[in-house]
Amino acid sequence: MLVLSRQRDESIIIGDNIVITVVDIRGDKVRLGIQAPSEIPVHRKEVYEAIQREKERKAAEGPATDAAAGESKK
């Protein structure tokens, strides 16, 4: 893990097209601004983990659920 120190209004750049800027610091909270291309999803870690759990749940249900849903529509 790379650890950097930044002050308010300073940025780091990831690759050629992702910029993370320290927008504000209040007590023990840091507000970050993130500029990234629209095709790159940006999520808080807990949101990303919830999305992954939902994908895994749907994958576990798999085609059997899809087939059952298709049969009931006929």
mmCIF file of the N, C-alpha and C atoms, coordinates in Angstrom:
data_MODEL
# 
_entry.id   MODEL 
# 
loop_
_atom_site.group_PDB 
_atom_site.id 
_atom_site.type_symbol 
_atom_site.label_atom_id 
_atom_site.label_alt_id 
_atom_site.label_comp_id 
_atom_site.label_asym_id 
_atom_site.label_entity_id 
_atom_site.label_seq_id 
_atom_site.pdbx_PDB_ins_code 
_atom_site.Cartn_x 
_atom_site.Cartn_y 
_atom_site.Cartn_z 
_atom_site.occupancy 
_atom_site.B_iso_or_equiv 
_atom_site.pdbx_formal_charge 
_atom_site.auth_seq_id 
_atom_site.auth_comp_id 
_atom_site.auth_asym_id 
_atom_site.auth_atom_id 
_atom_site.pdbx_PDB_model_num 
ATOM 1   N N  . MET A 1 1  ? 0.849   -1.176  0.000   1.00 0.00 ? 1  MET A N  1 
ATOM 2   C CA . MET A 1 1  ? 0.000   0.000   0.000   1.00 0.00 ? 1  MET A CA 1 
ATOM 3   C C  . MET A 1 1  ? 0.896   1.241   0.000   1.00 0.00 ? 1  MET A C  1 
ATOM 4   N N  . LEU A 1 2  ? 0.607   2.146   -0.870  1.00 0.00 ? 2  LEU A N  1 
ATOM 5   C CA . LEU A 1 2  ? 1.305   3.426   -0.912  1.00 0.00 ? 2  LEU A CA 1 
ATOM 6   C C  . LEU A 1 2  ? 0.590   4.379   0.043   1.00 0.00 ? 2  LEU A C  1 
ATOM 7   N N  . VAL A 1 3  ? 1.337   5.016   0.930   1.00 0.00 ? 3  VAL A N  1 
ATOM 8   C CA . VAL A 1 3  ? 0.758   5.974   1.869   1.00 0.00 ? 3  VAL A CA 1 
ATOM 9   C C  . VAL A 1 3  ? 1.342   7.345   1.548   1.00 0.00 ? 3  VAL A C  1 
ATOM 10  N N  . LEU A 1 4  ? 0.456   8.314   1.326   1.00 0.00 ? 4  LEU A N  1 
ATOM 11  C CA . LEU A 1 4  ? 0.877   9.672   0.982   1.00 0.00 ? 4  LEU A CA 1 
ATOM 12  C C  . LEU A 1 4  ? 0.295   10.668  1.968   1.00 0.00 ? 4  LEU A C  1 
ATOM 13  N N  . SER A 1 5  ? 0.996   11.751  2.172   1.00 0.00 ? 5  SER A N  1 
ATOM 14  C CA . SER A 1 5  ? 0.456   12.866  2.949   1.00 0.00 ? 5  SER A CA 1 
ATOM 15  C C  . SER A 1 5  ? 0.060   13.962  1.964   1.00 0.00 ? 5  SER A C  1 
ATOM 16  N N  . ARG A 1 6  ? -1.114  14.511  2.136   1.00 0.00 ? 6  ARG A N  1 
ATOM 17  C CA . ARG A 1 6  ? -1.609  15.579  1.273   1.00 0.00 ? 6  ARG A CA 1 
ATOM 18  C C  . ARG A 1 6  ? -2.297  16.606  2.150   1.00 0.00 ? 6  ARG A C  1 
ATOM 19  N N  . GLN A 1 7  ? -2.251  17.839  1.739   1.00 0.00 ? 7  GLN A N  1 
ATOM 20  C CA . GLN A 1 7  ? -2.971  18.905  2.422   1.00 0.00 ? 7  GLN A CA 1 
ATOM 21  C C  . GLN A 1 7  ? -4.200  19.273  1.600   1.00 0.00 ? 7  GLN A C  1 
ATOM 22  N N  . ARG A 1 8  ? -5.042  20.102  2.183   1.00 0.00 ? 8  ARG A N  1 
ATOM 23  C CA . ARG A 1 8  ? -6.246  20.542  1.487   1.00 0.00 ? 8  ARG A CA 1 
ATOM 24  C C  . ARG A 1 8  ? -5.882  21.122  0.125   1.00 0.00 ? 8  ARG A C  1 
ATOM 25  N N  . ASP A 1 9  ? -6.679  20.792  -0.875  1.00 0.00 ? 9  ASP A N  1 
ATOM 26  C CA . ASP A 1 9  ? -6.523  21.238  -2.270  1.00 0.00 ? 9  ASP A CA 1 
ATOM 27  C C  . ASP A 1 9  ? -5.343  20.589  -2.990  1.00 0.00 ? 9  ASP A C  1 
ATOM 28  N N  . GLU A 1 10 ? -4.687  19.617  -2.377  1.00 0.00 ? 10 GLU A N  1 
ATOM 29  C CA . GLU A 1 10 ? -3.642  18.870  -3.072  1.00 0.00 ? 10 GLU A CA 1 
ATOM 30  C C  . GLU A 1 10 ? -4.233  17.579  -3.618  1.00 0.00 ? 10 GLU A C  1 
ATOM 31  N N  . SER A 1 11 ? -3.615  17.053  -4.675  1.00 0.00 ? 11 SER A N  1 
ATOM 32  C CA . SER A 1 11 ? -4.167  15.899  -5.378  1.00 0.00 ? 11 SER A CA 1 
ATOM 33  C C  . SER A 1 11 ? -3.133  14.799  -5.548  1.00 0.00 ? 11 SER A C  1 
ATOM 34  N N  . ILE A 1 12 ? -3.637  13.628  -5.878  1.00 0.00 ? 12 ILE A N  1 
ATOM 35  C CA . ILE A 1 12 ? -2.801  12.544  -6.382  1.00 0.00 ? 12 ILE A CA 1 
ATOM 36  C C  . ILE A 1 12 ? -3.436  12.092  -7.694  1.00 0.00 ? 12 ILE A C  1 
ATOM 37  N N  . ILE A 1 13 ? -2.625  11.514  -8.556  1.00 0.00 ? 13 ILE A N  1 
ATOM 38  C CA . ILE A 1 13 ? -3.121  11.051  -9.847  1.00 0.00 ? 13 ILE A CA 1 
ATOM 39  C C  . ILE A 1 13 ? -2.843  9.564   -9.959  1.00 0.00 ? 13 ILE A C  1 
ATOM 40  N N  . ILE A 1 14 ? -3.861  8.817   -10.381 1.00 0.00 ? 14 ILE A N  1 
ATOM 41  C CA . ILE A 1 14 ? -3.735  7.381   -10.603 1.00 0.00 ? 14 ILE A CA 1 
ATOM 42  C C  . ILE A 1 14 ? -3.858  7.146   -12.100 1.00 0.00 ? 14 ILE A C  1 
ATOM 43  N N  . GLY A 1 15 ? -2.839  6.529   -12.677 1.00 0.00 ? 15 GLY A N  1 
ATOM 44  C CA . GLY A 1 15 ? -2.842  6.334   -14.124 1.00 0.00 ? 15 GLY A CA 1 
ATOM 45  C C  . GLY A 1 15 ? -2.809  7.683   -14.812 1.00 0.00 ? 15 GLY A C  1 
ATOM 46  N N  . ASP A 1 16 ? -3.486  7.750   -15.949 1.00 0.00 ? 16 ASP A N  1 
ATOM 47  C CA . ASP A 1 16 ? -3.520  9.000   -16.711 1.00 0.00 ? 16 ASP A CA 1 
ATOM 48  C C  . ASP A 1 16 ? -4.803  9.783   -16.530 1.00 0.00 ? 16 ASP A C  1 
ATOM 49  N N  . ASN A 1 17 ? -5.806  9.167   -15.871 1.00 0.00 ? 17 ASN A N  1 
ATOM 50  C CA . ASN A 1 17 ? -7.114  9.821   -15.924 1.00 0.00 ? 17 ASN A CA 1 
ATOM 51  C C  . ASN A 1 17 ? -7.922  9.761   -14.633 1.00 0.00 ? 17 ASN A C  1 
ATOM 52  N N  . ILE A 1 18 ? -7.304  9.478   -13.496 1.00 0.00 ? 18 ILE A N  1 
ATOM 53  C CA . ILE A 1 18 ? -8.019  9.506   -12.223 1.00 0.00 ? 18 ILE A CA 1 
ATOM 54  C C  . ILE A 1 18 ? -7.299  10.474  -11.300 1.00 0.00 ? 18 ILE A C  1 
ATOM 55  N N  . VAL A 1 19 ? -8.032  11.464  -10.802 1.00 0.00 ? 19 VAL A N  1 
ATOM 56  C CA . VAL A 1 19 ? -7.465  12.475  -9.915  1.00 0.00 ? 19 VAL A CA 1 
ATOM 57  C C  . VAL A 1 19 ? -8.245  12.455  -8.608  1.00 0.00 ? 19 VAL A C  1 
ATOM 58  N N  . ILE A 1 20 ? -7.517  12.340  -7.505  1.00 0.00 ? 20 ILE A N  1 
ATOM 59  C CA . ILE A 1 20 ? -8.133  12.367  -6.178  1.00 0.00 ? 20 ILE A CA 1 
ATOM 60  C C  . ILE A 1 20 ? -7.601  13.604  -5.471  1.00 0.00 ? 20 ILE A C  1 
ATOM 61  N N  . THR A 1 21 ? -8.521  14.475  -5.040  1.00 0.00 ? 21 THR A N  1 
ATOM 62  C CA . THR A 1 21 ? -8.152  15.748  -4.425  1.00 0.00 ? 21 THR A CA 1 
ATOM 63  C C  . THR A 1 21 ? -8.702  15.806  -3.006  1.00 0.00 ? 21 THR A C  1 
ATOM 64  N N  . VAL A 1 22 ? -7.873  16.274  -2.075  1.00 0.00 ? 22 VAL A N  1 
ATOM 65  C CA . VAL A 1 22 ? -8.340  16.510  -0.710  1.00 0.00 ? 22 VAL A CA 1 
ATOM 66  C C  . VAL A 1 22 ? -9.141  17.811  -0.755  1.00 0.00 ? 22 VAL A C  1 
ATOM 67  N N  . VAL A 1 23 ? -10.439 17.701  -0.516  1.00 0.00 ? 23 VAL A N  1 
ATOM 68  C CA . VAL A 1 23 ? -11.330 18.852  -0.606  1.00 0.00 ? 23 VAL A CA 1 
ATOM 69  C C  . VAL A 1 23 ? -11.425 19.577  0.730   1.00 0.00 ? 23 VAL A C  1 
ATOM 70  N N  . ASP A 1 24 ? -11.467 18.806  1.829   1.00 0.00 ? 24 ASP A N  1 
ATOM 71  C CA . ASP A 1 24 ? -11.647 19.414  3.143   1.00 0.00 ? 24 ASP A CA 1 
ATOM 72  C C  . ASP A 1 24 ? -11.148 18.456  4.209   1.00 0.00 ? 24 ASP A C  1 
ATOM 73  N N  . ILE A 1 25 ? -10.693 19.014  5.311   1.00 0.00 ? 25 ILE A N  1 
ATOM 74  C CA . ILE A 1 25 ? -10.281 18.220  6.467   1.00 0.00 ? 25 ILE A CA 1 
ATOM 75  C C  . ILE A 1 25 ? -10.949 18.846  7.684   1.00 0.00 ? 25 ILE A C  1 
ATOM 76  N N  . ARG A 1 26 ? -11.756 18.048  8.378   1.00 0.00 ? 26 ARG A N  1 
ATOM 77  C CA . ARG A 1 26 ? -12.436 18.524  9.591   1.00 0.00 ? 26 ARG A CA 1 
ATOM 78  C C  . ARG A 1 26 ? -12.258 17.480  10.679  1.00 0.00 ? 26 ARG A C  1 
ATOM 79  N N  . GLY A 1 27 ? -11.450 17.798  11.650  1.00 0.00 ? 27 GLY A N  1 
ATOM 80  C CA . GLY A 1 27 ? -11.201 16.847  12.730  1.00 0.00 ? 27 GLY A CA 1 
ATOM 81  C C  . GLY A 1 27 ? -10.569 15.586  12.179  1.00 0.00 ? 27 GLY A C  1 
ATOM 82  N N  . ASP A 1 28 ? -11.250 14.455  12.421  1.00 0.00 ? 28 ASP A N  1 
ATOM 83  C CA . ASP A 1 28 ? -10.711 13.179  11.941  1.00 0.00 ? 28 ASP A CA 1 
ATOM 84  C C  . ASP A 1 28 ? -11.333 12.736  10.624  1.00 0.00 ? 28 ASP A C  1 
ATOM 85  N N  . LYS A 1 29 ? -12.020 13.634  9.922   1.00 0.00 ? 29 LYS A N  1 
ATOM 86  C CA . LYS A 1 29 ? -12.634 13.302  8.638   1.00 0.00 ? 29 LYS A CA 1 
ATOM 87  C C  . LYS A 1 29 ? -11.979 14.071  7.502   1.00 0.00 ? 29 LYS A C  1 
ATOM 88  N N  . VAL A 1 30 ? -11.773 13.353  6.412   1.00 0.00 ? 30 VAL A N  1 
ATOM 89  C CA . VAL A 1 30 ? -11.199 13.940  5.209   1.00 0.00 ? 30 VAL A CA 1 
ATOM 90  C C  . VAL A 1 30 ? -12.218 13.792  4.091   1.00 0.00 ? 30 VAL A C  1 
ATOM 91  N N  . ARG A 1 31 ? -12.508 14.878  3.392   1.00 0.00 ? 31 ARG A N  1 
ATOM 92  C CA . ARG A 1 31 ? -13.402 14.810  2.229   1.00 0.00 ? 31 ARG A CA 1 
ATOM 93  C C  . ARG A 1 31 ? -12.532 14.784  0.984   1.00 0.00 ? 31 ARG A C  1 
ATOM 94  N N  . LEU A 1 32 ? -12.820 13.803  0.125   1.00 0.00 ? 32 LEU A N  1 
ATOM 95  C CA . LEU A 1 32 ? -12.061 13.628  -1.107  1.00 0.00 ? 32 LEU A CA 1 
ATOM 96  C C  . LEU A 1 32 ? -12.944 13.891  -2.305  1.00 0.00 ? 32 LEU A C  1 
ATOM 97  N N  . GLY A 1 33 ? -12.385 14.518  -3.307  1.00 0.00 ? 33 GLY A N  1 
ATOM 98  C CA . GLY A 1 33 ? -13.047 14.652  -4.599  1.00 0.00 ? 33 GLY A CA 1 
ATOM 99  C C  . GLY A 1 33 ? -12.365 13.703  -5.565  1.00 0.00 ? 33 GLY A C  1 
ATOM 100 N N  . ILE A 1 34 ? -13.151 12.970  -6.339  1.00 0.00 ? 34 ILE A N  1 
ATOM 101 C CA . ILE A 1 34 ? -12.585 11.980  -7.256  1.00 0.00 ? 34 ILE A CA 1 
ATOM 102 C C  . ILE A 1 34 ? -13.071 12.274  -8.662  1.00 0.00 ? 34 ILE A C  1 
ATOM 103 N N  . GLN A 1 35 ? -12.133 12.487  -9.568  1.00 0.00 ? 35 GLN A N  1 
ATOM 104 C CA . GLN A 1 35 ? -12.452 12.661  -10.982 1.00 0.00 ? 35 GLN A CA 1 
ATOM 105 C C  . GLN A 1 35 ? -11.976 11.408  -11.703 1.00 0.00 ? 35 GLN A C  1 
ATOM 106 N N  . ALA A 1 36 ? -12.908 10.742  -12.370 1.00 0.00 ? 36 ALA A N  1 
ATOM 107 C CA . ALA A 1 36 ? -12.572 9.528   -13.115 1.00 0.00 ? 36 ALA A CA 1 
ATOM 108 C C  . ALA A 1 36 ? -13.495 9.451   -14.327 1.00 0.00 ? 36 ALA A C  1 
ATOM 109 N N  . PRO A 1 37 ? -13.052 8.787   -15.384 1.00 0.00 ? 37 PRO A N  1 
ATOM 110 C CA . PRO A 1 37 ? -13.930 8.602   -16.537 1.00 0.00 ? 37 PRO A CA 1 
ATOM 111 C C  . PRO A 1 37 ? -15.217 7.893   -16.119 1.00 0.00 ? 37 PRO A C  1 
ATOM 112 N N  . SER A 1 38 ? -16.305 8.191   -16.803 1.00 0.00 ? 38 SER A N  1 
ATOM 113 C CA . SER A 1 38 ? -17.603 7.633   -16.427 1.00 0.00 ? 38 SER A CA 1 
ATOM 114 C C  . SER A 1 38 ? -17.643 6.112   -16.534 1.00 0.00 ? 38 SER A C  1 
ATOM 115 N N  . GLU A 1 39 ? -16.775 5.517   -17.339 1.00 0.00 ? 39 GLU A N  1 
ATOM 116 C CA . GLU A 1 39 ? -16.783 4.054   -17.472 1.00 0.00 ? 39 GLU A CA 1 
ATOM 117 C C  . GLU A 1 39 ? -16.064 3.353   -16.316 1.00 0.00 ? 39 GLU A C  1 
ATOM 118 N N  . ILE A 1 40 ? -15.442 4.128   -15.426 1.00 0.00 ? 40 ILE A N  1 
ATOM 119 C CA . ILE A 1 40 ? -14.788 3.550   -14.255 1.00 0.00 ? 40 ILE A CA 1 
ATOM 120 C C  . ILE A 1 40 ? -15.672 3.797   -13.038 1.00 0.00 ? 40 ILE A C  1 
ATOM 121 N N  . PRO A 1 41 ? -16.249 2.733   -12.465 1.00 0.00 ? 41 PRO A N  1 
ATOM 122 C CA . PRO A 1 41 ? -17.111 2.926   -11.300 1.00 0.00 ? 41 PRO A CA 1 
ATOM 123 C C  . PRO A 1 41 ? -16.276 3.333   -10.079 1.00 0.00 ? 41 PRO A C  1 
ATOM 124 N N  . VAL A 1 42 ? -16.824 4.246   -9.292  1.00 0.00 ? 42 VAL A N  1 
ATOM 125 C CA . VAL A 1 42 ? -16.179 4.692   -8.059  1.00 0.00 ? 42 VAL A CA 1 
ATOM 126 C C  . VAL A 1 42 ? -17.197 4.531   -6.941  1.00 0.00 ? 42 VAL A C  1 
ATOM 127 N N  . HIS A 1 43 ? -16.852 3.725   -5.929  1.00 0.00 ? 43 HIS A N  1 
ATOM 128 C CA . HIS A 1 43 ? -17.757 3.451   -4.810  1.00 0.00 ? 43 HIS A CA 1 
ATOM 129 C C  . HIS A 1 43 ? -17.000 3.501   -3.499  1.00 0.00 ? 43 HIS A C  1 
ATOM 130 N N  . ARG A 1 44 ? -17.704 3.808   -2.423  1.00 0.00 ? 44 ARG A N  1 
ATOM 131 C CA . ARG A 1 44 ? -17.136 3.580   -1.097  1.00 0.00 ? 44 ARG A CA 1 
ATOM 132 C C  . ARG A 1 44 ? -16.974 2.080   -0.924  1.00 0.00 ? 44 ARG A C  1 
ATOM 133 N N  . LYS A 1 45 ? -16.007 1.655   -0.117  1.00 0.00 ? 45 LYS A N  1 
ATOM 134 C CA . LYS A 1 45 ? -15.703 0.236   0.012   1.00 0.00 ? 45 LYS A CA 1 
ATOM 135 C C  . LYS A 1 45 ? -16.930 -0.567  0.448   1.00 0.00 ? 45 LYS A C  1 
ATOM 136 N N  . GLU A 1 46 ? -17.698 -0.068  1.411   1.00 0.00 ? 46 GLU A N  1 
ATOM 137 C CA . GLU A 1 46 ? -18.852 -0.839  1.899   1.00 0.00 ? 46 GLU A CA 1 
ATOM 138 C C  . GLU A 1 46 ? -19.926 -0.987  0.818   1.00 0.00 ? 46 GLU A C  1 
ATOM 139 N N  . VAL A 1 47 ? -20.063 -0.002  -0.041  1.00 0.00 ? 47 VAL A N  1 
ATOM 140 C CA . VAL A 1 47 ? -21.016 -0.094  -1.155  1.00 0.00 ? 47 VAL A CA 1 
ATOM 141 C C  . VAL A 1 47 ? -20.514 -1.112  -2.180  1.00 0.00 ? 47 VAL A C  1 
ATOM 142 N N  . TYR A 1 48 ? -19.225 -1.053  -2.494  1.00 0.00 ? 48 TYR A N  1 
ATOM 143 C CA . TYR A 1 48 ? -18.631 -2.013  -3.433  1.00 0.00 ? 48 TYR A CA 1 
ATOM 144 C C  . TYR A 1 48 ? -18.821 -3.443  -2.929  1.00 0.00 ? 48 TYR A C  1 
ATOM 145 N N  . GLU A 1 49 ? -18.565 -3.675  -1.645  1.00 0.00 ? 49 GLU A N  1 
ATOM 146 C CA . GLU A 1 49 ? -18.718 -5.018  -1.080  1.00 0.00 ? 49 GLU A CA 1 
ATOM 147 C C  . GLU A 1 49 ? -20.172 -5.489  -1.152  1.00 0.00 ? 49 GLU A C  1 
ATOM 148 N N  . ALA A 1 50 ? -21.121 -4.595  -0.924  1.00 0.00 ? 50 ALA A N  1 
ATOM 149 C CA . ALA A 1 50 ? -22.537 -4.960  -1.029  1.00 0.00 ? 50 ALA A CA 1 
ATOM 150 C C  . ALA A 1 50 ? -22.894 -5.327  -2.471  1.00 0.00 ? 50 ALA A C  1 
ATOM 151 N N  . ILE A 1 51 ? -22.362 -4.596  -3.432  1.00 0.00 ? 51 ILE A N  1 
ATOM 152 C CA . ILE A 1 51 ? -22.602 -4.899  -4.848  1.00 0.00 ? 51 ILE A CA 1 
ATOM 153 C C  . ILE A 1 51 ? -22.042 -6.276  -5.182  1.00 0.00 ? 51 ILE A C  1 
ATOM 154 N N  . GLN A 1 52 ? -20.835 -6.563  -4.697  1.00 0.00 ? 52 GLN A N  1 
ATOM 155 C CA . GLN A 1 52 ? -20.221 -7.864  -4.966  1.00 0.00 ? 52 GLN A CA 1 
ATOM 156 C C  . GLN A 1 52 ? -21.025 -9.001  -4.341  1.00 0.00 ? 52 GLN A C  1 
ATOM 157 N N  . ARG A 1 53 ? -21.515 -8.807  -3.112  1.00 0.00 ? 53 ARG A N  1 
ATOM 158 C CA . ARG A 1 53 ? -22.345 -9.837  -2.461  1.00 0.00 ? 53 ARG A CA 1 
ATOM 159 C C  . ARG A 1 53 ? -23.613 -10.089 -3.263  1.00 0.00 ? 53 ARG A C  1 
ATOM 160 N N  . GLU A 1 54 ? -24.222 -9.026  -3.784  1.00 0.00 ? 54 GLU A N  1 
ATOM 161 C CA . GLU A 1 54 ? -25.445 -9.174  -4.584  1.00 0.00 ? 54 GLU A CA 1 
ATOM 162 C C  . GLU A 1 54 ? -25.149 -9.927  -5.878  1.00 0.00 ? 54 GLU A C  1 
ATOM 163 N N  . LYS A 1 55 ? -24.017 -9.619  -6.522  1.00 0.00 ? 55 LYS A N  1 
ATOM 164 C CA . LYS A 1 55 ? -23.633 -10.340 -7.738  1.00 0.00 ? 55 LYS A CA 1 
ATOM 165 C C  . LYS A 1 55 ? -23.422 -11.824 -7.438  1.00 0.00 ? 55 LYS A C  1 
ATOM 166 N N  . GLU A 1 56 ? -22.759 -12.115 -6.316  1.00 0.00 ? 56 GLU A N  1 
ATOM 167 C CA . GLU A 1 56 ? -22.520 -13.513 -5.934  1.00 0.00 ? 56 GLU A CA 1 
ATOM 168 C C  . GLU A 1 56 ? -23.838 -14.236 -5.649  1.00 0.00 ? 56 GLU A C  1 
ATOM 169 N N  . ARG A 1 57 ? -24.760 -13.527 -4.987  1.00 0.00 ? 57 ARG A N  1 
ATOM 170 C CA . ARG A 1 57 ? -26.071 -14.135 -4.687  1.00 0.00 ? 57 ARG A CA 1 
ATOM 171 C C  . ARG A 1 57 ? -26.810 -14.456 -5.979  1.00 0.00 ? 57 ARG A C  1 
ATOM 172 N N  . LYS A 1 58 ? -26.805 -13.525 -6.919  1.00 0.00 ? 58 LYS A N  1 
ATOM 173 C CA . LYS A 1 58 ? -27.481 -13.761 -8.198  1.00 0.00 ? 58 LYS A CA 1 
ATOM 174 C C  . LYS A 1 58 ? -26.815 -14.880 -8.980  1.00 0.00 ? 58 LYS A C  1 
ATOM 175 N N  . ALA A 1 59 ? -25.478 -14.938 -8.929  1.00 0.00 ? 59 ALA A N  1 
ATOM 176 C CA . ALA A 1 59 ? -24.757 -16.000 -9.637  1.00 0.00 ? 59 ALA A CA 1 
ATOM 177 C C  . ALA A 1 59 ? -25.077 -17.359 -9.019  1.00 0.00 ? 59 ALA A C  1 
ATOM 178 N N  . ALA A 1 60 ? -25.230 -17.398 -7.691  1.00 0.00 ? 60 ALA A N  1 
ATOM 179 C CA . ALA A 1 60 ? -25.543 -18.658 -7.009  1.00 0.00 ? 60 ALA A CA 1 
ATOM 180 C C  . ALA A 1 60 ? -26.941 -19.141 -7.389  1.00 0.00 ? 60 ALA A C  1 
ATOM 181 N N  . GLU A 1 61 ? -27.859 -18.196 -7.586  1.00 0.00 ? 61 GLU A N  1 
ATOM 182 C CA . GLU A 1 61 ? -29.210 -18.571 -8.023  1.00 0.00 ? 61 GLU A CA 1 
ATOM 183 C C  . GLU A 1 61 ? -29.148 -19.101 -9.450  1.00 0.00 ? 61 GLU A C  1 
ATOM 184 N N  . GLY A 1 62 ? -28.316 -18.490 -10.244 1.00 0.00 ? 62 GLY A N  1 
ATOM 185 C CA . GLY A 1 62 ? -27.986 -18.955 -11.581 1.00 0.00 ? 62 GLY A CA 1 
ATOM 186 C C  . GLY A 1 62 ? -29.136 -19.155 -12.535 1.00 0.00 ? 62 GLY A C  1 
ATOM 187 N N  . PRO A 1 63 ? -28.861 -19.919 -13.583 1.00 0.00 ? 63 PRO A N  1 
ATOM 188 C CA . PRO A 1 63 ? -29.821 -20.140 -14.666 1.00 0.00 ? 63 PRO A CA 1 
ATOM 189 C C  . PRO A 1 63 ? -31.085 -20.859 -14.207 1.00 0.00 ? 63 PRO A C  1 
ATOM 190 N N  . ALA A 1 64 ? -31.026 -21.637 -13.139 1.00 0.00 ? 64 ALA A N  1 
ATOM 191 C CA . ALA A 1 64 ? -32.216 -22.356 -12.668 1.00 0.00 ? 64 ALA A CA 1 
ATOM 192 C C  . ALA A 1 64 ? -33.326 -21.371 -12.349 1.00 0.00 ? 64 ALA A C  1 
ATOM 193 N N  . THR A 1 65 ? -32.980 -20.254 -11.713 1.00 0.00 ? 65 THR A N  1 
ATOM 194 C CA . THR A 1 65 ? -33.981 -19.236 -11.390 1.00 0.00 ? 65 THR A CA 1 
ATOM 195 C C  . THR A 1 65 ? -34.502 -18.596 -12.663 1.00 0.00 ? 65 THR A C  1 
ATOM 196 N N  . ASP A 1 66 ? -33.593 -18.309 -13.601 1.00 0.00 ? 66 ASP A N  1 
ATOM 197 C CA . ASP A 1 66 ? -34.005 -17.713 -14.866 1.00 0.00 ? 66 ASP A CA 1 
ATOM 198 C C  . ASP A 1 66 ? -34.910 -18.644 -15.645 1.00 0.00 ? 66 ASP A C  1 
ATOM 199 N N  . ALA A 1 67 ? -34.584 -19.936 -15.662 1.00 0.00 ? 67 ALA A N  1 
ATOM 200 C CA . ALA A 1 67 ? -35.399 -20.897 -16.394 1.00 0.00 ? 67 ALA A CA 1 
ATOM 201 C C  . ALA A 1 67 ? -36.773 -21.015 -15.748 1.00 0.00 ? 67 ALA A C  1 
ATOM 202 N N  . ALA A 1 68 ? -36.807 -21.052 -14.437 1.00 0.00 ? 68 ALA A N  1 
ATOM 203 C CA . ALA A 1 68 ? -38.099 -21.166 -13.746 1.00 0.00 ? 68 ALA A CA 1 
ATOM 204 C C  . ALA A 1 68 ? -38.955 -19.930 -14.025 1.00 0.00 ? 68 ALA A C  1 
ATOM 205 N N  . ALA A 1 69 ? -38.331 -18.772 -14.052 1.00 0.00 ? 69 ALA A N  1 
ATOM 206 C CA . ALA A 1 69 ? -39.077 -17.545 -14.340 1.00 0.00 ? 69 ALA A CA 1 
ATOM 207 C C  . ALA A 1 69 ? -39.596 -17.564 -15.772 1.00 0.00 ? 69 ALA A C  1 
ATOM 208 N N  . GLY A 1 70 ? -38.783 -18.055 -16.698 1.00 0.00 ? 70 GLY A N  1 
ATOM 209 C CA . GLY A 1 70 ? -39.203 -18.138 -18.101 1.00 0.00 ? 70 GLY A CA 1 
ATOM 210 C C  . GLY A 1 70 ? -40.340 -19.101 -18.282 1.00 0.00 ? 70 GLY A C  1 
ATOM 211 N N  . GLU A 1 71 ? -40.345 -20.238 -17.579 1.00 0.00 ? 71 GLU A N  1 
ATOM 212 C CA . GLU A 1 71 ? -41.404 -21.223 -17.707 1.00 0.00 ? 71 GLU A CA 1 
ATOM 213 C C  . GLU A 1 71 ? -42.720 -20.680 -17.168 1.00 0.00 ? 71 GLU A C  1 
ATOM 214 N N  . SER A 1 72 ? -42.654 -19.896 -16.108 1.00 0.00 ? 72 SER A N  1 
ATOM 215 C CA . SER A 1 72 ? -43.902 -19.409 -15.527 1.00 0.00 ? 72 SER A CA 1 
ATOM 216 C C  . SER A 1 72 ? -44.570 -18.365 -16.407 1.00 0.00 ? 72 SER A C  1 
ATOM 217 N N  . LYS A 1 73 ? -43.796 -17.749 -17.307 1.00 0.00 ? 73 LYS A N  1 
ATOM 218 C CA . LYS A 1 73 ? -44.345 -16.726 -18.192 1.00 0.00 ? 73 LYS A CA 1 
ATOM 219 C C  . LYS A 1 73 ? -45.029 -17.348 -19.403 1.00 0.00 ? 73 LYS A C  1 
ATOM 220 N N  . LYS A 1 74 ? -44.774 -18.622 -19.698 1.00 0.00 ? 74 LYS A N  1 
ATOM 221 C CA . LYS A 1 74 ? -45.327 -19.246 -20.901 1.00 0.00 ? 74 LYS A CA 1 
ATOM 222 C C  . LYS A 1 74 ? -46.774 -19.619 -20.742 1.00 0.00 ? 74 LYS A C  1 
# 
